[in-house]
């Protein structure tokens, strides 16, 4: 992973000091709230429903144990002793005070972390595959290129006041674990030799108008990564809507003018930029690669009889954990291990300060201090020697982080929702808890099989509900929370990405978990041998599941359930 240098640390400390001064001037009446807003947002500071929220960028999902301890200590010192992992490889603190934010950022600067451009109408934290550099099928490690983009875009004056937020992702594998098709701009490695070549997508996104990003350019040489991005951003900056918040994203611009016309405008702009000072050189790529420190891959060791250290039920439990939480690795004698932050006692993605300390200690012992953050709100240990897997399992079990739910309904994704977010129409966490409480048995989860369930509390889609096999969206009806149920989505992990669609009318808060259970029961009743939930939905059609879910209304007598689709409106 990239190692911050003294220059990086000094800039982060300066930024924290600047924010402290800006907040102080605001409190003195010398800087208005409206003028403070873009400044605090570009340092990751929101004003949420109950308190300010600080979003901390974890660049393309890479952490070391020192940084994780730093996150834990900041959460303990300035918040309520826990942090929340987001679906874009960030961590959020939901209860920090305005005055404490610069102090927290100054502490985080010591370990190379920050909140810069993790919010606001700017080019946001750049994300990537959580298995970048270790995935067996990887064509090329995208992280040095992500770092080049990060360094170029941070503090770039043209990228700080865009029409709307702008999200960028890179992946180096044919399988999409970086959700590239739902990003504003994305780069997919298509060739590594003799030199790296990217496919470029533009105009993807979820929210009110979900769109899978079309291909903008089939082949882009790595030397042109910055100049081509600059050309895209200039076209967007000039033509993107600034008069209508809901129509300001680049996906709306691309759809309005058409991908061919947009491509022509980008090519025209690029012709004036591509041979300029930001054309990348081998020396610049080498500089960034030299700043990366990787695990010692020579220490790999296999253990042919992993199961011999366990017997009876313990062996079955260990085997189940290996099946669900052990991830394939390109280095011989190594494994990557998923640490799901999912159980009935926590909101999805929440980790306490004590748990962060414990995971950091485990990473030091079993993963050479390296940690990853995934788009599914989980931690991953990327450098575990295979022969250490039994001991690692025991260490995780001792702190109750051994839940073998990878890929199952127990690994559901959810945004913080109305319990925290001022934008949310409905609560996400209680819905996640209600559903999780119905499938606590691992045998029951295994019987259901692979199932990606995602929950968002509003149309901003922070829970990525459109790309879940089952998606849940909170909507507002006359001040009351209702939930739309979507089926047929897919994130692109193992199959092409797809957007789910709404089935039937919205459900009240006390109905939605019942509706999900009816959908799953219908699948279990009608599936063919070996057929996954997603395959069954494709074969049977969504109407079968919509009819099943609708039966739960008939046992409840209430006026709200008679609300028509038209009345629920276009917010869905």
C-alpha positions in Angstrom: 0.0 0.0 0.0 1.0 3.6 -0.5 3.1 5.1 2.3 2.5 8.8 3.0 5.7 10.8 3.1 6.6 14.0 5.2 5.1 16.2 2.4 1.8 14.3 2.6 1.6 14.5 6.4 2.4 18.3 6.4 -0.3 19.0 3.9 -2.9 17.0 6.0 -1.9 18.9 9.1 -2.2 22.2 7.3 -5.7 21.3 6.1 -6.8 20.4 9.6 -5.5 23.8 10.8 -7.3 25.6 8.0 -10.6 24.0 8.9 -10.1 24.9 12.6 -9.7 28.6 11.5 -12.7 28.4 9.2 -14.9 27.0 12.0 -13.6 29.6 14.4 -14.4 32.5 12.0 -17.9 31.0 11.5 -18.5 31.0 15.2 -17.3 34.6 15.4 -19.8 35.6 12.8 -17.0 36.4 10.2 -17.9 33.5 7.9 -21.5 32.7 7.1 -22.9 29.2 7.3 -23.4 29.2 3.5 -19.8 30.1 2.9 -18.5 27.5 5.5 -20.6 24.7 3.9 -18.4 23.9 0.9 -15.3 24.3 3.0 -16.4 21.8 5.7 -17.9 19.4 3.1 -14.6 19.1 1.3 -13.0 18.1 4.6 -15.7 15.4 5.0 -17.8 17.3 7.5 -21.6 17.1 7.2 -24.3 18.4 9.5 -26.6 15.3 10.0 -29.9 14.7 11.8 -28.5 14.6 15.4 -24.9 15.8 15.2 -22.1 16.6 12.7 -20.8 13.6 10.8 -17.1 13.2 9.7 -16.4 11.0 6.7 -12.8 9.8 6.6 -11.4 8.7 3.2 -9.7 5.3 3.0 -8.0 5.6 -0.4 -9.0 2.7 -2.6 -9.7 0.7 0.6 -6.2 0.3 1.8 -5.3 0.5 5.6 -2.5 -0.6 7.8 -2.8 -1.6 11.5 -1.4 1.8 12.7 -4.1 3.6 10.7 -6.9 1.3 12.0 -5.7 2.0 15.6 -5.8 5.7 14.7 -9.4 5.4 13.5 -10.3 3.5 16.7 -8.7 6.1 18.9 -10.3 9.1 17.2 -13.7 7.4 17.5 -13.0 6.7 21.2 -11.7 10.2 21.9 -14.0 12.4 19.9 -17.1 10.3 19.1 -19.0 7.5 20.9 -16.5 4.7 20.5 -17.4 3.3 17.1 -17.2 4.0 13.4 -19.2 3.0 10.4 -17.8 1.6 7.1 -19.5 2.9 4.0 -20.1 1.3 0.6 -17.4 3.6 -0.9 -14.5 2.5 1.3 -14.8 5.3 3.8 -15.4 5.4 7.6 -17.9 7.8 9.1 -18.1 9.1 12.7 -21.7 10.0 13.4 -21.5 11.9 16.7 -18.5 14.1 16.5 -18.8 17.8 17.5 -18.0 20.7 15.2 -15.1 21.9 17.5 -13.6 18.5 17.7 -13.5 17.8 14.0 -10.2 19.7 13.3 -8.6 17.9 16.3 -9.7 14.5 15.0 -8.3 15.4 11.5 -5.0 16.5 13.0 -4.7 13.2 14.9 -5.6 11.3 11.7 -3.0 13.2 9.8 -0.3 11.6 12.0 -1.2 8.2 10.4 -1.8 9.5 6.9 -5.6 9.7 7.0 -7.9 12.6 6.2 -11.4 13.7 5.1 -10.3 15.7 2.1 -12.8 15.5 -0.8 -14.8 12.7 0.8 -17.9 14.8 0.3 -19.0 17.9 -1.5 -19.3 18.7 -5.2 -15.8 17.5 -6.0 -13.9 14.5 -7.3 -14.4 12.2 -4.3 -12.3 9.5 -2.7 -11.1 7.1 -5.4 -12.1 3.5 -4.9 -11.0 0.2 -6.2 -11.3 -3.6 -5.8 -10.7 -4.6 -2.2 -8.7 -7.5 -3.6 -6.5 -5.3 -5.8 -3.0 -6.8 -6.1 -3.9 -10.2 -4.8 -6.9 -11.4 -6.9 -5.9 -14.5 -8.9 -7.6 -13.3 -12.1 -6.1 -9.8 -12.0 -4.7 -8.5 -15.2 -2.9 -5.6 -13.6 -2.8 -4.1 -10.1 -4.8 -0.8 -10.4 -3.6 0.8 -7.2 -0.6 2.8 -8.5 -2.8 4.3 -11.1 -5.5 5.1 -8.5 -2.8 6.8 -6.5 -1.7 8.9 -9.4 -5.3 10.0 -9.9 -5.6 10.7 -6.2 -2.5 12.9 -6.1 -3.4 14.8 -9.2 -7.1 15.4 -8.3 -6.6 16.4 -4.6 -6.8 20.2 -4.3 -7.1 20.6 -8.1 -8.9 23.9 -8.5 -11.0 22.8 -11.5 -12.3 19.8 -9.5 -13.4 21.4 -6.3 -16.6 23.1 -7.3 -18.2 20.8 -9.8 -21.9 20.8 -10.7 -22.3 17.8 -8.4 -20.3 15.1 -6.6 -18.1 13.0 -8.8 -17.1 9.4 -8.1 -14.2 7.5 -9.7 -13.3 3.8 -9.5 -10.6 1.6 -11.0 -10.4 -2.2 -11.3 -7.8 -4.6 -12.7 -9.9 -7.7 -13.0 -12.5 -9.0 -15.5 -14.8 -9.5 -12.5 -16.2 -6.3 -11.1 -15.7 -6.0 -7.4 -15.3 -2.3 -7.6 -18.8 -1.5 -8.9 -17.3 0.4 -11.8 -20.6 0.5 -13.8 -22.3 2.6 -11.2 -19.6 5.3 -10.9 -19.4 8.7 -12.7 -16.1 7.7 -14.3 -14.4 4.3 -14.2 -11.4 2.6 -15.6 -11.1 -1.1 -16.3 -7.8 -2.7 -17.1 -8.1 -4.6 -20.4 -4.4 -5.2 -21.2 -1.2 -5.2 -19.2 1.5 -6.0 -21.8 3.4 -4.4 -23.3 1.8 -1.5 -21.5 -1.4 -0.9 -19.4 -4.5 -0.1 -21.3 -7.9 0.9 -19.8 -11.5 0.7 -20.9 -13.2 3.9 -19.8 -16.9 4.1 -18.6 -18.8 7.3 -17.9 -22.2 8.3 -16.5 -23.0 5.4 -14.3 -24.7 5.9 -11.0 -27.6 5.0 -8.8 -29.8 7.5 -7.0 -33.1 8.8 -8.5 -32.0 7.8 -12.0 -30.0 4.5 -11.8 -27.8 4.0 -14.9 -25.1 1.5 -15.8 -22.3 3.6 -17.2 -21.7 3.1 -21.0 -18.3 2.7 -22.5 -16.8 6.1 -23.4 -13.5 4.8 -24.8 -12.5 1.2 -25.4 -8.8 1.7 -25.1 -6.9 4.3 -23.2 -3.1 4.1 -22.6 -2.1 4.6 -19.0 0.0 7.6 -19.9 -3.2 9.4 -20.8 -5.0 8.6 -17.5 -4.8 12.1 -16.1 -5.2 14.1 -19.3 -8.3 12.1 -20.4 -9.9 12.4 -17.0 -9.2 16.2 -17.1 -10.9 16.4 -20.5 -14.0 14.6 -19.1 -14.1 16.9 -16.1 -13.8 20.0 -18.2 -16.8 19.0 -20.4 -18.8 18.2 -17.3 -17.8 21.4 -15.6 -18.9 23.5 -18.6 -22.1 21.7 -19.5 -23.3 20.0 -16.2 -26.5 21.5 -14.8 -26.1 23.8 -11.9 -29.6 25.0 -11.7 -31.2 21.7 -10.7 -29.7 19.5 -8.0 -31.5 16.3 -9.3 -30.2 16.8 -12.8 -26.6 17.8 -12.0 -24.8 14.5 -12.1 -22.8 13.6 -15.2 -25.1 10.7 -16.0 -27.9 13.1 -16.8 -25.6 15.1 -19.1 -24.4 12.0 -20.9 -28.0 10.8 -21.3 -29.1 14.2 -22.5 -26.5 14.6 -25.3 -25.9 10.9 -26.0 -22.7 8.9 -25.5 -21.4 9.6 -29.0 -21.8 13.3 -28.8 -20.3 13.4 -25.3 -17.4 11.3 -26.6 -16.8 13.7 -29.4 -16.7 16.7 -27.0 -14.3 14.9 -24.7 -12.0 14.0 -27.6 -12.0 17.6 -28.8 -11.1 18.8 -25.3 -8.5 16.0 -24.9 -6.8 17.1 -28.1 -5.7 20.3 -26.3 -4.6 18.4 -23.1 -3.2 15.0 -24.0 0.4 16.2 -24.8 0.5 18.7 -21.9 2.3 18.6 -18.6 0.0 16.0 -17.1 0.8 13.3 -19.6 2.2 10.5 -17.4 5.8 9.3 -17.7 7.5 6.1 -16.7 9.5 8.1 -14.1 6.2 9.3 -12.5 4.7 5.9 -12.4 8.0 4.6 -11.0 7.9 7.3 -8.3 4.5 6.2 -7.1 5.2 2.5 -7.3 8.3 3.0 -5.2 6.1 4.5 -2.5 4.2 1.3 -2.2 5.2 -1.2 0.4 3.8 -4.7 0.0 3.7 -7.8 2.3 6.6 -10.3 2.1 5.1 -12.9 -0.2 8.1 -15.3 0.3 6.7 -16.5 3.7 3.7 -18.4 2.2 3.1 -21.8 3.7 0.3 -24.3 3.0 -1.1 -26.7 5.6 -2.6 -29.8 3.8 -4.6 -30.9 6.8 -6.2 -27.7 7.9 -9.1 -29.5 9.6 -7.0 -31.8 11.8 -6.8 -29.2 14.6 -10.6 -29.4 15.1 -13.0 -32.3 15.7 -16.8 -32.8 15.6 -18.9 -29.6 15.5 -15.8 -27.4 15.8 -14.5 -28.9 12.6 -17.8 -28.3 10.8 -17.8 -24.7 12.0 -14.2 -24.1 10.9 -15.0 -25.7 7.5 -18.0 -23.4 7.1 -15.9 -20.4 8.0 -13.3 -21.4 5.4 -16.0 -21.8 2.8 -17.5 -18.4 3.3 -14.8 -16.1 4.6 -11.6 -17.4 2.9 -11.0 -15.7 -0.4 -8.8 -16.8 -3.3 -5.3 -15.4 -3.5 -2.7 -15.1 -6.3 0.3 -15.8 -4.0 1.1 -19.4 -3.3 0.6 -20.3 0.4 -1.5 -17.2 1.1 -5.2 -16.5 1.6 -7.3 -13.4 2.0 -9.8 -13.5 4.9 -13.1 -11.6 5.1 -14.0 -10.2 8.5 -17.8 -9.4 8.2 -19.1 -6.6 10.4 -22.5 -8.2 10.2 -24.5 -9.7 13.1 -27.7 -9.2 14.9 -26.0 -7.0 17.6 -24.7 -4.2 15.2 -25.7 -2.1 12.3 -24.1 -3.4 9.2 -20.6 -1.9 8.8 -20.2 -0.7 12.4 -17.0 -1.4 14.3 -16.2 -0.3 17.9 -13.0 1.3 18.8 -12.1 -1.8 20.8 -12.8 -4.0 17.8 -10.6 -1.8 15.6 -7.8 -2.2 18.1 -8.3 -6.0 18.2 -8.4 -6.3 14.4 -5.3 -4.2 14.2 -3.5 -6.6 16.6 -4.8 -9.6 14.6 -3.6 -8.0 11.4 -0.1 -7.5 12.9 0.0 -11.1 13.9 -1.5 -12.8 10.9 -1.5 -10.3 7.9 1.8 -8.4 8.3 -0.2 -5.3 9.4 -2.2 -5.0 6.2 -6.0 -4.5 6.1 -8.5 -3.8 3.4 -12.0 -2.2 3.4 -14.6 -3.6 1.0 -17.6 -2.1 -0.7 -19.7 -4.5 1.4 -18.8 -2.7 4.6 -16.4 -5.3 5.8 -12.7 -5.7 6.7 -10.4 -8.0 4.8 -7.0 -9.4 5.9 -5.1 -9.6 2.6 -1.9 -11.5 3.6 -2.7 -14.5 5.7 -0.4 -17.5 5.5 -2.5 -20.5 4.9 -1.0 -22.5 7.7 -2.1 -19.7 10.1 -5.8 -20.0 9.2 -6.8 -22.3 12.1 -5.1 -19.9 14.6 -6.6 -16.9 12.9 -10.0 -18.4 13.1 -9.6 -19.0 16.8 -8.4 -15.4 17.3 -11.5 -14.0 15.5 -13.8 -16.3 17.3 -12.4 -15.0 20.6 -13.6 -11.5 19.8 -16.9 -12.7 18.1 -15.9 -11.7 14.6 -15.8 -15.1 13.0 -19.3 -15.0 11.5 -19.3 -17.2 8.4 -21.7 -15.2 6.4 -19.7 -14.1 3.3 -22.1 -14.0 0.3 -25.1 -14.9 2.4 -28.1 -12.9 3.6 -26.4 -12.4 6.9 -23.8 -10.2 5.0 -26.5 -7.6 4.0 -25.5 -4.1 3.2 -27.3 -1.0 4.7 -26.7 2.7 4.9 -27.2 4.5 8.3 -30.6 5.7 7.2 -33.0 7.9 9.1 -31.4 7.1 12.5 -28.6 9.4 11.5 -28.8 10.9 8.0 -30.8 14.1 7.6 -31.5 13.2 3.9 -33.1 9.8 4.7 -36.8 9.2 4.2 -36.8 6.0 6.3 -34.7 4.0 8.8 -32.4 1.3 7.4 -30.9 -0.1 10.6 -34.1 -1.5 12.2 -35.1 -3.1 9.0 -31.7 -4.8 8.7 -31.9 -5.9 12.3 -35.4 -7.3 11.8 -34.4 -9.3 8.7 -31.2 -10.5 10.3 -33.0 -11.8 13.4 -35.1 -14.1 11.2 -32.0 -15.8 9.7 -29.6 -16.2 12.6 -29.0 -19.9 11.9 -26.1 -20.5 9.5 -27.8 -23.6 8.3 -30.8 -21.5 7.3 -28.6 -19.1 5.5 -26.7 -21.8 3.7 -30.1 -23.4 2.7 -31.0 -20.1 1.0 -27.6 -19.9 -0.7 -25.9 -16.8 -2.2 -28.1 -13.8 -1.7 -27.1 -10.1 -1.8 -29.6 -7.9 0.1 -29.0 -4.2 0.2 -31.0 -1.4 2.0 -31.0 2.4 1.4 -33.0 4.9 3.5 -33.5 7.3 0.6 -33.0 7.8 -3.2 -29.3 8.8 -2.7 -28.8 5.0 -2.7 -25.9 4.8 -0.3 -26.9 1.2 0.4 -26.7 0.4 -3.3 -30.2 -1.1 -3.2 -30.5 -1.1 -7.0 -27.7 -3.7 -7.4 -28.8 -6.1 -4.7 -30.5 -9.4 -5.5 -33.1 -8.0 -3.2 -33.1 -4.2 -2.8 -35.0 -2.2 -0.2 -35.6 1.6 -0.7 -37.0 3.9 2.0 -39.5 6.4 0.6 -41.7 9.0 2.3 -45.5 9.1 2.1 -47.1 12.1 3.8 -44.4 12.0 6.5 -44.6 8.2 7.1 -41.8 5.8 6.1 -42.6 3.2 3.4 -40.3 0.8 1.7 -40.1 -0.2 -2.0 -38.9 -3.8 -2.7 -36.7 -4.4 -5.7 -35.6 -7.6 -7.4 -33.2 -8.6 -10.1 -30.2 -6.4 -9.3 -26.6 -7.6 -9.5 -23.4 -5.8 -8.5 -21.3 -7.3 -11.3 -19.5 -9.7 -8.9 -19.6 -13.0 -10.8 -22.0 -11.9 -13.5 -22.8 -8.8 -15.5 -24.1 -5.9 -13.5 -27.9 -5.4 -13.6 -30.4 -2.9 -12.0 -33.2 -4.2 -9.9 -36.8 -3.1 -10.5 -39.6 -2.3 -8.0 -42.2 -5.0 -7.4 -45.7 -3.9 -6.3 -46.6 -1.2 -3.9 -44.5 0.1 -1.1 -44.6 -1.6 2.3 -45.0 0.0 5.7 -42.1 -0.3 8.2 -43.7 -3.2 10.1 -44.4 -5.1 6.8 -41.2 -4.9 4.9 -39.3 -7.7 6.7 -42.4 -9.9 6.4 -42.4 -9.2 2.6 -38.7 -10.1 2.3 -39.4 -13.4 4.2 -42.3 -14.2 1.8 -40.1 -13.6 -1.2 -37.4 -15.9 0.2 -40.0 -18.5 1.1 -41.3 -18.4 -2.4 -37.9 -19.0 -3.8 -37.3 -22.0 -1.5 -40.6 -23.4 -2.5 -40.2 -23.1 -6.2 -36.4 -23.4 -6.9 -34.9 -26.1 -9.0 -32.0 -28.2 -7.6 -28.9 -26.1 -7.4 -30.7 -22.9 -8.5 -29.7 -19.7 -6.9 -32.1 -16.9 -5.8 -31.1 -14.7 -8.7 -31.5 -17.6 -11.2 -34.9 -18.4 -9.8 -36.1 -14.8 -10.1 -34.9 -14.8 -13.8 -36.7 -18.1 -14.5 -40.0 -17.5 -12.6 -40.4 -13.8 -13.3 -40.8 -11.1 -10.7 -44.6 -11.2 -10.6 -44.5 -14.5 -8.8 -42.6 -12.9 -6.0 -44.6 -9.7 -6.0 -47.8 -11.7 -5.5 -46.3 -13.6 -2.6 -45.0 -10.4 -1.0 -48.4 -8.8 -1.4 -50.1 -11.5 0.7 -48.7 -10.0 3.9 -50.9 -7.0 3.4 -54.1 -9.0 3.5 -53.5 -10.0 7.1 -53.2 -6.4 8.2 -56.1 -4.0 8.4 -54.8 -0.4 7.9 -55.6 2.5 5.7 -51.9 3.0 4.7 -51.8 -0.3 2.8 -54.4 1.0 0.4 -52.1 3.8 -0.8 -51.9 3.6 -4.6 -48.7 3.4 -6.7 -49.4 6.9 -8.1 -49.7 8.4 -4.6 -46.3 6.9 -3.6 -45.0 8.9 -6.5 -41.9 9.4 -8.5 -39.6 9.5 -5.5 -39.2 5.8 -6.2 
